[in-house]
Amino acid sequence: MLRAESLQVRIAGRVLVSNLDLVVGRGECWGVLGRNGAGKSTLLHVLAGLRRPDSGRVLFDGEPVEKMSRRDAARHVGILLQEETRDYWGSARDYAMLGRYPHQRGVFGPAPADRDVVDRALAGMDLDAIAARAYRSLSGGERQRARLAALLAQKPDCYLSDEPLQQLDLPHQVAFLDWLAGESRCRGSASLMVLHDLVFASRYCDHLLLLFGDGRCAQGSRDEMMTEENLRALYGFSLEVRNVDGEQVFLPARSDSAAQL
């Protein structure tokens, strides 16, 4: 589905990604882990065709993403950016309807089928009761859910999401991740998302890409990547491993200064 070949990405003269070969296949869920500034957001921009790599190429089903029209690319690859706008003029429903734009064929606005898709996405993000409210009047978490609803209404083959869980409370974090898991099972869609929560990365991702911020990357199955050794090297921070009902959980080790409080 989505393939990166010999990808190199630099920003401000600094190499973030070097010689990356990556294949995100149908039905797979990838998590991207790394410290702040490691290049996670920049890599997603490159994979979505919003930024050119310094070398290498990105393909969707064998076609270079950069040669696809923006509308055609958006039918196949959807991206949730980390940045958000607060100045959108319309309602939460209007915002979610933006996700259907790549699929609309006529000149008379969305078809009933588009409205049905948006209604389901709004309900999935628990926004149906406030869908008529002005987007700018929503709280930060509600705006994030509207942005997620737009992505879900887009129904791309591959979901790219940059910190999708930011500003969400626990029930809505789980709701979004469950929706992606359902899309994978029912439609064979793929997803690649930047995460900071190791519990969710372990529970929902079957593959992980680790970015070390100096060009080095590591990738593999969740079990291969999510080890104490790998995570300590990635974050430069000690972790404690706990077993909870047969599930391995990684917790930040208590620092000496915290222990003295």
LINHUNOR-V18496 format. One record per residue. N is the residue number from 0. PSI is psi as a letter, one per 20 degrees, with the letter a starting at -180 (NA if undefined). NEAR is the number of other ideal C-beta (glycine too) atoms within 12 Angstrom. D_LAST is the distance of its C-alpha to the last C-alpha in whole Angstrom. Layout:
N|PSI|NEAR|D_LAST, N|PSI|NEAR|D_LAST
//
This chain:
0|e|33|51, 1|p|41|48, 2|p|26|49, 3|p|36|47, 4|p|22|49, 5|l|19|48, 6|p|37|46, 7|p|28|45, 8|p|36|42, 9|q|23|41, 10|p|23|40, 11|k|10|40, 12|i|7|42, 13|p|18|39, 14|o|26|40, 15|g|34|37, 16|p|44|40, 17|p|25|42, 18|l|19|45, 19|p|37|44, 20|p|20|46, 21|p|39|45, 22|o|26|46, 23|o|42|45, 24|r|22|48, 25|p|21|49, 26|j|23|46, 27|q|34|43, 28|o|40|40, 29|p|42|38, 30|q|42|34, 31|p|42|34, 32|q|41|30, 33|r|38|29, 34|r|22|26, 35|p|16|27, 36|j|16|30, 37|i|31|31, 38|j|41|35, 39|g|38|34, 40|g|33|36, 41|g|35|38, 42|g|46|39, 43|h|43|40, 44|g|29|42, 45|g|37|44, 46|h|51|44, 47|i|37|46, 48|j|32|48, 49|i|25|46, 50|p|25|46, 51|p|22|48, 52|q|35|47, 53|h|25|48, 54|r|19|49, 55|a|27|50, 56|r|27|51, 57|p|45|50, 58|q|30|52, 59|o|33|52, 60|l|23|55, 61|i|16|56, 62|p|20|57, 63|p|20|55, 64|h|37|52, 65|i|23|53, 66|i|16|57, 67|q|22|56, 68|q|14|57, 69|h|18|54, 70|g|16|55, 71|g|20|56, 72|h|31|53, 73|i|33|51, 74|h|24|53, 75|h|36|51, 76|o|43|48, 77|q|46|45, 78|p|39|42, 79|o|38|39, 80|q|26|38, 81|h|24|35, 82|q|17|36, 83|q|27|37, 84|q|16|40, 85|j|19|39, 86|j|11|43, 87|p|24|45, 88|h|13|48, 89|a|22|48, 90|r|26|47, 91|h|38|44, 92|g|35|48, 93|g|29|49, 94|g|42|46, 95|h|43|46, 96|h|33|50, 97|h|33|49, 98|h|37|48, 99|i|38|52, 100|g|24|54, 101|h|29|54, 102|i|25|56, 103|p|24|58, 104|h|15|62, 105|r|13|64, 106|j|7|64, 107|k|9|63, 108|a|14|60, 109|q|26|58, 110|r|17|60, 111|h|13|59, 112|h|17|58, 113|g|28|55, 114|h|22|54, 115|g|17|54, 116|g|28|51, 117|g|39|49, 118|g|25|49, 119|h|25|48, 120|g|39|45, 121|g|36|44, 122|h|23|44, 123|h|31|42, 124|j|43|40, 125|l|27|40, 126|i|39|42, 127|h|21|45, 128|h|14|45, 129|k|26|44, 130|h|31|46, 131|i|18|48, 132|q|24|45, 133|p|21|45, 134|g|34|43, 135|i|21|41, 136|i|19|40, 137|q|30|38, 138|r|20|34, 139|g|19|32, 140|h|25|32, 141|h|33|36, 142|g|33|37, 143|h|38|35, 144|h|44|37, 145|h|48|40, 146|g|44|40, 147|h|44|39, 148|h|46|42, 149|g|44|44, 150|g|43|43, 151|h|41|44, 152|h|44|48, 153|h|38|48, 154|l|34|49, 155|r|35|49, 156|h|31|49, 157|p|46|46, 158|p|45|43, 159|p|46|41, 160|p|44|37, 161|o|35|35, 162|l|32|31, 163|i|43|33, 164|i|34|30, 165|p|29|29, 166|j|22|28, 167|q|29|30, 168|r|19|28, 169|g|14|28, 170|h|15|32, 171|h|29|33, 172|g|31|31, 173|h|22|33, 174|g|28|36, 175|g|41|37, 176|h|35|36, 177|h|21|38, 178|g|36|41, 179|g|44|41, 180|h|26|41, 181|h|23|44, 182|h|33|46, 183|g|30|45, 184|g|16|47, 185|h|12|50, 186|i|21|51, 187|k|17|49, 188|r|33|47, 189|q|37|45, 190|q|48|41, 191|o|48|39, 192|q|46|36, 193|p|41|33, 194|q|36|30, 195|i|27|26, 196|o|27|25, 197|h|35|26, 198|g|24|26, 199|h|32|29, 200|g|35|30, 201|h|30|31, 202|h|26|32, 203|h|33|35, 204|p|38|36, 205|i|29|38, 206|q|33|38, 207|q|38|35, 208|p|45|36, 209|p|42|33, 210|p|38|33, 211|i|29|32, 212|i|28|33, 213|k|21|35, 214|h|23|38, 215|q|22|37, 216|q|34|37, 217|q|27|37, 218|q|33|38, 219|a|20|39, 220|r|20|39, 221|g|30|35, 222|h|15|35, 223|g|17|36, 224|h|32|34, 225|m|35|31, 226|q|23|29, 227|g|22|26, 228|g|17|28, 229|g|29|29, 230|h|34|26, 231|g|20|24, 232|h|23|27, 233|g|34|27, 234|i|25|24, 235|k|16|23, 236|q|18|20, 237|q|19|19, 238|q|24|20, 239|p|18|20, 240|p|21|23, 241|q|18|23, 242|o|11|27, 243|o|13|27, 244|l|8|31, 245|j|7|32, 246|p|16|30, 247|p|23|28, 248|p|23|25, 249|p|32|23, 250|q|19|19, 251|p|20|17, 252|q|18|15, 253|p|14|11, 254|r|12|10, 255|h|9|9, 256|h|7|7, 257|h|10|5, 258|h|8|6, 259|i|7|4, 260|NA|7|0
//
